[in-house]
Amino acid sequence: MTTHWTKADLKDYVKRNPQFVTEELRKLMALLPDKLKYGNEPFWHEGIYWHSAGEFTRWSELRILQRAKIVSGLIRQVPFILIPQQGKQRETKIVVDFVYWDCEHDIRIAEDYKGFRTATFIMKKKLFLHLYGHQYTFVESGRHGKRRE
């Protein structure tokens, strides 16, 4: 049995095994969108929600690098406030996929996996670099390769 569960996998499981369907499984299915705007297919793997297979693959690579002591302090889905809340306006933030310490280059990395660069992402990245660029090196990884700023 696979450990990657897309919404289609869950629907198929429910259809074939209605006796095992629980309220918790129904809630889990409701959380998974059918398909996201830019074509990536989110899924659950070992109880963790992943926005794309590419993001999961990059996490797996970073975990190997962490075991080899090339990177350390690896965490995922880290929010950074770009513009604080003002009155009734919500704060503006960017949630980077991974933050870690690059032991070989002795720098702190904020890495975001992107399959598609939107205008909103580019603007948030510029704000991030303006506010946090002295503390972090921003790495953009994805289909297009790696870009370090």
C-alpha positions as CSV (number, residue, x, y, z in Angstrom):
1,M,0.0,0.0,0.0
2,T,1.3,3.4,-0.9
3,T,2.0,6.1,1.7
4,H,1.2,9.0,-0.7
5,W,-2.5,9.8,-0.5
6,T,-3.9,12.2,-3.0
7,K,-7.6,13.1,-2.9
8,A,-8.2,10.7,-5.8
9,D,-6.5,7.9,-3.8
10,L,-8.8,8.6,-0.8
11,K,-11.9,8.7,-2.9
12,D,-11.0,5.3,-4.4
13,Y,-10.3,3.9,-1.0
14,V,-13.6,5.1,0.4
15,K,-15.4,3.6,-2.6
16,R,-13.7,0.2,-2.1
17,N,-13.8,0.1,1.7
18,P,-16.8,1.9,3.0
19,Q,-16.7,-0.1,6.3
20,F,-13.3,1.6,7.2
21,V,-14.4,5.2,6.6
22,T,-14.3,7.3,9.7
23,E,-15.3,10.8,10.5
24,E,-11.6,11.6,10.7
25,L,-11.0,10.4,7.2
26,R,-13.9,12.4,5.9
27,K,-12.4,15.5,7.5
28,L,-9.0,14.7,6.0
29,M,-10.6,14.4,2.5
30,A,-12.3,17.8,2.9
31,L,-8.9,19.4,3.6
32,L,-7.4,18.2,0.3
33,P,-8.2,20.4,-2.6
34,D,-9.0,18.6,-5.9
35,K,-6.3,20.5,-7.7
36,L,-4.5,23.7,-6.9
37,K,-4.4,26.8,-9.2
38,Y,-1.0,26.1,-10.7
39,G,-1.4,22.4,-11.4
40,N,0.5,20.9,-8.4
41,E,-1.3,18.0,-6.7
42,P,-1.1,18.2,-2.9
43,F,-1.0,15.0,-0.9
44,W,-0.4,13.6,2.6
45,H,2.7,11.5,3.4
46,E,3.2,9.9,6.8
47,G,0.7,12.4,8.4
48,I,2.3,15.5,6.8
49,Y,0.6,17.7,4.2
50,W,2.7,18.5,1.2
51,H,1.8,21.2,-1.4
52,S,3.6,19.3,-4.2
53,A,5.8,16.2,-5.0
54,G,8.6,18.6,-5.7
55,E,8.5,20.2,-2.3
56,F,8.4,16.7,-0.7
57,T,11.4,15.6,-2.8
58,R,13.4,18.7,-1.8
59,W,12.6,18.0,1.9
60,S,13.8,14.4,1.5
61,E,17.1,15.7,-0.1
62,L,17.6,18.2,2.8
63,R,17.0,15.5,5.4
64,I,19.8,13.4,3.8
65,L,22.0,16.5,3.9
66,Q,21.1,17.0,7.5
67,R,22.1,13.4,8.4
68,A,25.4,13.9,6.6
69,K,25.9,17.1,8.7
70,I,26.0,19.3,5.7
71,V,23.0,21.3,6.9
72,S,21.5,21.6,10.4
73,G,18.4,22.9,12.2
74,L,16.1,22.0,9.3
75,I,12.5,23.2,9.8
76,R,9.6,23.6,7.4
77,Q,6.8,26.1,6.7
78,V,8.3,29.0,8.6
79,P,6.3,32.3,8.5
80,F,8.0,35.7,8.3
81,I,6.0,38.9,8.8
82,L,6.6,41.4,6.0
83,I,4.0,44.0,6.9
84,P,2.5,44.0,10.5
85,Q,-1.2,44.2,11.0
86,Q,-2.5,47.7,10.6
87,G,-5.9,48.4,12.1
88,K,-8.3,45.9,10.6
89,Q,-5.9,44.9,7.8
90,R,-4.3,41.5,8.3
91,E,-0.5,41.2,8.4
92,T,1.3,40.3,5.2
93,K,3.6,37.4,5.5
94,I,5.6,34.9,3.5
95,V,5.8,31.3,4.5
96,V,9.0,29.8,3.3
97,D,9.1,26.0,2.8
98,F,12.5,25.4,4.6
99,V,14.9,27.2,6.9
100,Y,18.2,25.6,7.8
101,W,21.9,26.3,8.5
102,D,24.3,25.6,5.6
103,C,27.3,24.2,7.6
104,E,29.6,24.3,4.5
105,H,29.1,28.0,3.8
106,D,28.3,29.0,7.3
107,I,25.1,30.8,6.4
108,R,21.4,30.7,7.3
109,I,19.1,29.7,4.4
110,A,15.4,30.4,3.8
111,E,14.4,28.2,0.9
112,D,11.1,28.3,-1.0
113,Y,10.2,25.6,-3.5
114,K,8.4,27.1,-6.5
115,G,6.9,25.4,-9.5
116,F,5.5,28.7,-10.8
117,R,6.6,32.3,-9.9
118,T,3.7,34.6,-9.4
119,A,3.9,38.4,-9.2
120,T,2.8,38.2,-5.6
121,F,5.6,35.8,-4.8
122,I,8.2,38.1,-6.5
123,M,6.9,41.1,-4.4
124,K,7.0,39.1,-1.2
125,K,10.5,37.8,-1.9
126,K,11.7,41.4,-2.4
127,L,10.1,42.5,0.9
128,F,11.7,39.4,2.6
129,L,15.2,40.3,1.2
130,H,14.7,44.0,2.3
131,L,13.7,43.0,5.9
132,Y,15.6,39.7,6.5
133,G,18.3,39.7,3.8
134,H,21.0,40.5,6.4
135,Q,20.1,37.4,8.4
136,Y,19.1,34.9,5.7
137,T,20.2,33.9,2.2
138,F,17.1,33.3,0.2
139,V,17.2,30.3,-2.1
140,E,14.4,29.7,-4.6
141,S,14.3,26.1,-5.8
142,G,11.9,24.3,-8.1
143,R,11.4,23.3,-11.7
144,H,13.6,26.1,-12.9
145,G,16.6,25.0,-10.8
146,K,18.1,26.9,-7.9
147,R,18.4,30.7,-7.5
148,R,20.3,32.1,-4.5
149,E,20.0,35.7,-3.4
